[in-house]
Amino acid sequence: MHYNTDQLRDYHFGLLENGPAEEITAHLGTCAECSAGLEQIRRQFAALDLLKVQPEVPEKLIAEVLRAKPPRKTIPFRTVALLAAAASIAIVFGINLVKDPAPTPPQTAHSKFFLPKPDRTASGPPAKQDRTAGGPPAKPDRTAGGPPALTERTTQRAVPSLAELRAEKPFAPASNIELNILPRRDDVQLTIYNAEDLTLVRETRRLTLKRGWNWLQFMWSNTQIDPTSLSLEPKTHADQIEITQLVYPPRLNELARWTIFSEFDGEAEFELTYFTCGLQWKAFYEATLAPDEQTMQLRSFVRVDNASGEDYENAQTRLVVGEINLEEKIVALAQRQYPYGAPDGIQPTSGALASMGGVPEIMDLEGSVSFISSYSWSGQVVDKSAFFKREIIKQALSEYQLYTIEGHETIPDGWGKRLPSFDVQEIGVTNLYKFDEERWGPNAIRFLSFANTETCKLGETPLPNGFVRMFRNVERAGNSVYDLSYIGATGIKYIPVGEEVELELGPAQQVVVEPRLMRTRTDTYQFNSDGEISGWDETTNWTIEINNTRDLPVEVEITRATGSNDWNLRTDDPFEKYDAGHIRFTVRLEPWSKKRINYELTVRHGTRK
């Protein structure tokens, strides 16, 4: 391994930390090539020092030379060559001082943050010049009359006051060469609103600031981030940091810059928030019934799909159930050519607004314009509030709830990830079979019901809508080993705290309900003045057979239509009047048993009603 010119130059001037300097010292003792490179650098800068020497010339000699007026002589070519070489060395040295010292490291995410590189002047922390044993060799001592060392000259600058620094008007960096990349996120929180394609992102990052003005750059290329929602706040040293403005430079899409004034050199923690889209979540459940089907285990999961264009590492995920209203869709704001566009039907005619598509050049933190209060296009004046109608309105719904998923997960762009929500054992459940020919035809439908209450070991939060898969543990004969059998699946709607839910599991195979019409007759006729029948009673006799072929007791709910609101029922079995035109029988059957229900229904027609 060999050291490059930049590293050897920093070593020569004592600009390296102790560790790297000691490594180069050890390496120079074994590497002739690097030693030769270091010697070449020393000769180059020695030549520069010679060019800077101003010899002392007696005034008498100067006067004599002026009086003599010697004839013009051509400067020797070798002298010209020496001066050109010295100038080339100086130019190379200057270029190397201002170029970017290291390439920007790659990022996994598409959005990037930058700060300007620290200034190596007295306004920043002074470079360490004292070296311990084992460090690089000391710089040659300059005697009187020689030029002072480079570091001695730079440290002569006076340290400006905060007032002087604040008075310096900050400038907008022209390119990324003047900017350094920031560290990765320390923490990130995602709040995903499922009713709309909307996610609130809160990031925490530690930024190193220099005393005075700082520029922070944010780029959102290839993402669906809404640039109009950007917000930055210091979480530490808030009394020493002032975020003055947010700038969207002209002709630079997908890029914004903050100006930050810091009263200190060092690290501070910031929170960045913004809206994005492309993140969606779905809840689903796995329910496993006990062998006696009196209790079940309920596990809940959430799948989060990330199509936002951004990777989110070690993120806390929060889910919102409820209806919100967006005046503008985030996806439309994210895909807009400029962060802030002109209202429909209004086109800028000239100036900075025209070059930016009607975009104000500088925004303050609250989204208002910091240098003008209104805009004029072709004589029309438009109020600035027309640009910023992006508020989110939360409707007053009792079903609006926030769920926080425990732990932190990394969700890369383009991936879906299943996150655990909760796992509850031994929830009390009720098996119920329902028969209603008007709704489901000739089959009994199986339902499983439970309540979102503390009694059922739930009741802490509402349950979001999702998809439920039902299983049952079936015991093998005589060995207490259970096999898992699939029962069915269904979707559920949002379940508030305290309410009961019924899961529809589909047609039953082992519980059969068969109604049979046994007899029909009419009587009690009434006639009008023309001798025609104007009213009568219709009586039907029914038999309902219920057959349970399961090895467990079952409860069956049978709903029958009467066909009229004026009827009368005779039966020996208990029933209830479900509504004006329906009756309901509820029976319980033991395993491998049958039951028969007989009833007589009389319906009055015409004038008999």
Residue pairs with C-beta under 8 A, 6 or more apart in sequence:
1 27
2 31
2 33
2 34
2 37
3 11
3 24
3 27
3 34
3 37
5 37
5 41
5 96
6 96
6 101
7 16
7 20
7 24
8 24
8 34
8 37
8 38
8 41
9 41
9 96
10 16
11 21
11 24
11 38
11 136
12 38
12 41
12 42
12 45
12 136
12 139
13 139
13 150
13 151
14 21
14 129
14 131
14 135
14 136
14 139
14 151
15 127
16 24
16 136
17 128
18 131
18 132
18 134
18 135
21 131
21 135
21 136
22 134
22 135
24 34
24 136
25 134
25 135
25 136
25 137
27 34
28 34
28 35
28 38
44 89
44 93
45 89
45 93
47 85
47 86
47 89
48 86
48 89
48 90
48 93
49 146
49 147
51 86
52 147
53 145
53 146
53 147
100 117
100 177
104 176
104 180
104 181
105 181
107 181
108 311
108 313
108 412
109 310
109 311
109 312
109 413
110 220
110 221
110 222
110 223
110 309
110 310
110 311
110 413
111 218
111 219
111 220
111 221
111 223
111 225
111 310
112 181
112 217
112 218
112 219
113 181
113 182
113 205
113 216
113 217
113 218
113 272
114 176
114 179
114 180
114 181
114 182
114 215
114 216
114 217
114 219
115 179
115 180
115 182
115 207
115 208
115 209
115 214
115 215
115 216
115 217
116 173
116 178
116 179
116 180
116 210
116 214
116 215
117 178
117 179
117 180
118 124
118 208
118 210
118 265
119 210
120 127
120 154
121 154
121 157
122 154
122 155
122 157
122 158
122 159
123 159
123 160
123 165
123 210
123 211
123 212
124 210
124 211
124 265
125 265
126 155
127 151
129 151
131 138
139 149
142 148
142 149
160 212
162 211
162 263
165 211
165 212
165 213
165 261
166 212
166 261
168 212
168 213
170 213
170 215
170 259
172 215
172 247
172 249
172 257
173 179
173 215
173 217
173 257
176 217
179 215
179 217
182 205
182 207
182 216
183 205
183 206
183 207
184 205
184 313
185 203
185 204
185 205
185 313
185 314
186 204
186 205
186 206
186 269
187 203
187 204
187 314
187 316
188 201
188 202
188 203
188 204
188 312
188 313
188 314
188 315
188 316
189 201
189 202
189 315
189 316
189 317
189 318
190 199
190 200
190 201
190 279
190 304
190 312
190 315
190 316
190 317
190 318
190 411
191 199
191 200
191 201
191 202
191 318
191 319
191 320
191 402
192 198
192 199
192 279
192 280
192 281
192 304
192 317
192 318
192 319
192 320
193 199
193 200
193 320
193 324
194 280
194 281
194 282
194 319
194 320
194 321
195 320
195 321
195 322
195 323
195 324
196 324
196 326
196 329
196 330
197 277
197 278
197 280
197 329
197 330
197 331
198 275
198 277
198 324
198 326
198 330
198 392
199 275
199 276
199 277
199 278
199 279
199 308
200 273
200 274
200 275
201 273
201 274
201 275
201 276
201 312
202 271
202 272
202 273
203 271
203 272
203 273
204 235
204 269
204 270
204 271
204 272
205 269
205 270
205 272
206 267
206 268
206 269
206 270
207 216
207 267
207 268
207 269
207 270
208 266
208 267
209 241
209 260
209 262
209 264
209 265
209 266
209 267
209 268
210 262
210 265
211 262
211 263
211 264
211 265
212 261
212 262
213 259
213 260
213 261
214 259
214 260
214 261
214 262
215 257
215 258
215 259
215 260
216 232
216 257
216 258
216 260
217 255
217 256
217 257
218 230
218 255
218 256
218 257
218 258
218 272
219 254
219 255
219 256
220 227
220 254
220 255
220 334
221 254
222 309
223 276
223 308
223 309
223 310
223 334
224 276
224 277
224 278
224 307
224 308
224 309
224 330
224 331
224 334
224 335
225 274
225 275
225 276
225 308
225 309
225 310
225 334
226 274
226 275
226 276
226 277
226 330
226 333
226 334
226 390
227 248
227 254
227 256
227 274
227 333
227 334
227 339
228 333
228 339
228 340
228 367
228 388
228 390
229 273
229 274
229 275
229 330
229 333
229 390
230 246
230 256
230 272
230 273
230 274
231 272
231 273
231 274
231 365
232 243
232 246
232 258
232 270
232 271
232 272
232 365
233 243
233 270
233 271
234 241
234 243
234 268
234 269
234 270
234 271
235 268
235 269
235 270
235 271
236 268
236 269
237 262
237 264
237 266
237 268
240 262
240 263
240 264
241 260
241 261
241 262
241 263
241 268
242 260
242 261
243 258
243 259
243 260
243 365
244 259
244 260
244 261
244 364
245 258
245 259
245 362
245 363
245 364
245 365
245 370
246 256
246 257
246 258
246 362
246 363
246 364
246 365
247 256
247 257
247 258
247 259
247 361
247 362
247 363
248 255
248 256
248 338
248 339
248 340
248 356
248 359
248 361
248 363
249 255
249 257
249 361
250 352
250 355
250 356
250 359
250 361
251 355
251 356
253 337
253 338
256 339
262 268
275 330
275 333
276 308
276 310
276 330
276 334
277 308
277 329
277 330
277 331
277 334
278 306
278 307
278 308
278 309
278 331
279 304
279 305
279 306
279 307
279 308
279 411
280 304
280 305
280 307
281 302
281 303
281 304
281 305
281 317
281 319
282 302
282 303
282 305
282 466
282 467
283 300
283 301
283 302
283 319
283 421
283 463
283 464
283 465
283 466
283 467
284 300
284 301
284 302
284 303
284 466
284 467
284 468
284 469
285 298
285 299
285 300
285 301
285 466
285 467
285 468
285 469
285 492
286 298
286 299
286 301
286 468
286 469
286 471
287 296
287 297
287 298
287 299
287 448
287 468
287 469
287 470
287 471
287 503
288 296
288 297
288 470
288 471
288 472
288 473
288 484
289 295
289 296
289 429
289 448
289 470
289 471
289 472
289 473
289 487
290 296
290 426
290 473
291 472
291 473
291 474
291 475
291 482
292 552
293 429
293 431
293 472
293 552
294 428
294 429
295 426
295 427
295 428
295 429
296 426
296 427
296 429
296 448
296 450
297 423
297 424
297 425
297 426
297 427
298 422
298 423
298 424
298 427
298 458
299 420
299 422
299 423
299 424
300 420
300 421
300 422
300 423
300 463
300 466
301 418
301 419
301 420
301 421
302 317
302 319
302 403
302 405
302 418
302 419
302 420
302 421
303 416
303 417
303 418
303 419
304 317
304 409
304 411
304 416
304 417
304 419
305 415
305 416
306 312
306 411
306 412
306 413
306 414
306 415
306 416
306 417
307 413
307 414
308 413
309 413
310 413
311 410
311 411
311 412
311 413
312 410
312 411
312 412
313 410
314 408
314 409
314 410
315 408
315 409
315 410
315 411
316 404
316 405
316 407
316 408
317 404
317 405
317 409
317 411
317 419
318 402
318 403
318 404
318 405
319 402
319 403
319 404
319 405
319 464
320 400
320 401
320 402
320 403
321 399
321 400
321 401
321 403
321 462
321 464
321 465
321 494
322 394
322 395
322 397
322 399
322 400
322 401
323 395
323 397
323 399
323 400
324 392
324 393
324 394
324 395
325 392
325 393
325 395
326 392
327 389
327 390
327 391
327 393
328 389
328 390
333 390
337 357
338 356
338 357
338 358
338 359
339 359
340 358
340 359
340 360
340 363
340 387
340 388
341 357
341 358
341 359
341 387
342 348
342 353
342 357
342 358
342 359
342 377
343 382
343 386
343 387
346 358
346 377
346 380
346 382
347 358
347 377
348 354
348 357
348 358
348 375
348 377
349 377
349 378
352 361
353 359
353 360
353 375
353 377
358 375
358 377
360 369
360 371
360 372
360 375
360 384
360 387
361 371
362 369
362 370
362 371
363 369
363 370
364 370
367 387
367 388
368 384
368 388
369 384
372 384
373 384
374 381
374 382
374 383
374 384
375 381
375 382
375 384
376 382
394 400
398 496
399 462
399 494
399 496
401 461
401 462
401 464
403 421
403 461
403 464
405 419
405 420
405 421
406 420
409 417
409 419
411 417
424 457
424 458
425 457
426 457
427 450
427 456
427 457
427 458
428 450
428 455
428 456
428 457
429 448
429 449
429 450
430 448
430 449
430 450
430 555
431 446
431 447
431 448
431 552
431 554
431 555
432 446
432 447
432 448
432 449
432 502
432 555
432 556
432 557
433 444
433 445
433 446
433 447
433 508
433 511
433 513
433 554
433 555
433 556
433 557
434 440
434 444
434 445
434 447
434 556
434 557
434 559
435 443
435 444
435 445
435 513
435 556
435 557
435 558
435 559
436 558
436 559
437 515
437 561
438 559
438 561
439 559
440 507
443 507
443 508
444 507
444 508
444 511
444 512
444 513
444 556
445 504
445 505
445 506
445 507
445 508
446 487
446 488
446 504
446 505
446 506
446 507
446 508
446 511
447 502
447 503
447 504
447 505
448 470
448 502
448 503
448 505
449 500
449 501
449 502
449 503
450 456
450 458
450 500
450 501
451 458
451 498
451 499
451 500
451 501
452 458
452 459
452 462
452 463
452 495
452 496
452 497
452 498
452 499
452 500
452 501
453 459
453 497
453 498
459 497
459 498
460 497
461 497
462 494
462 495
462 496
462 497
463 492
463 494
463 495
463 501
464 494
465 491
465 492
465 493
465 494
466 491
466 492
467 489
467 490
467 491
467 492
468 489
468 490
468 491
468 492
468 503
469 486
469 489
470 486
470 487
470 488
470 489
470 490
470 503
470 505
471 484
471 485
471 486
471 487
472 484
472 485
472 487
473 482
473 483
473 484
473 485
474 482
474 483
474 484
474 485
475 481
475 482
476 482
476 483
487 505
488 505
488 506
489 505
490 503
490 504
490 505
490 506
492 501
492 503
495 501
510 548
510 549
510 550
511 546
511 547
511 548
511 549
511 550
511 554
511 556
511 589
512 546
512 547
512 549
513 544
513 545
513 546
513 556
513 558
514 544
514 545
514 547
515 542
515 543
515 544
515 560
516 542
516 543
516 544
516 545
517 540
517 541
517 542
518 541
518 542
518 543
519 539
519 540
519 541
520 538
520 539
520 540
520 541
521 538
521 539
522 536
522 537
522 538
522 539
523 536
523 537
523 539
524 535
524 536
524 537
524 608
525 533
525 535
525 536
526 533
526 534
526 535
526 536
526 606
526 607
526 608
527 533
527 534
528 534
533 606
534 606
534 607
535 604
535 605
535 606
535 607
535 608
535 609
536 604
536 605
536 606
536 608
537 602
537 603
537 604
537 605
537 608
538 602
538 603
538 605
539 600
539 601
539 602
539 603
540 600
540 601
540 603
541 598
541 599
541 600
541 601
542 560
542 598
542 599
542 600
542 601
543 596
543 597
543 598
544 558
544 585
544 596
544 597
544 598
544 599
545 594
545 595
545 596
546 556
546 558
546 587
546 589
546 594
546 595
546 596
546 597
547 594
548 554
548 556
548 589
548 590
548 591
548 592
548 593
548 594
549 592
550 591
550 592
551 591
551 592
552 591
553 588
553 589
553 590
553 591
554 588
554 589
555 586
555 587
555 588
555 589
556 586
556 587
556 588
556 589
557 584
557 585
557 586
558 584
558 585
558 586
558 587
558 597
559 578
559 582
559 583
559 584
560 582
560 583
560 584
560 585
561 581
561 582
562 569
562 581
562 582
562 583
562 601
562 603
563 581
563 603
564 581
564 603
564 604
564 605
564 609
565 580
565 581
566 603
566 604
566 608
566 609
567 601
567 602
567 603
567 604
568 601
568 602
568 604
569 575
569 583
569 599
569 600
569 601
569 602
570 599
570 600
570 602
571 597
571 598
571 599
571 600
572 598
573 585
573 587
573 597
573 598
573 599
574 585
574 586
575 583
575 584
575 585
575 599
576 583
576 584
576 586
577 583
577 584
578 584
585 597
587 595
587 597
589 595
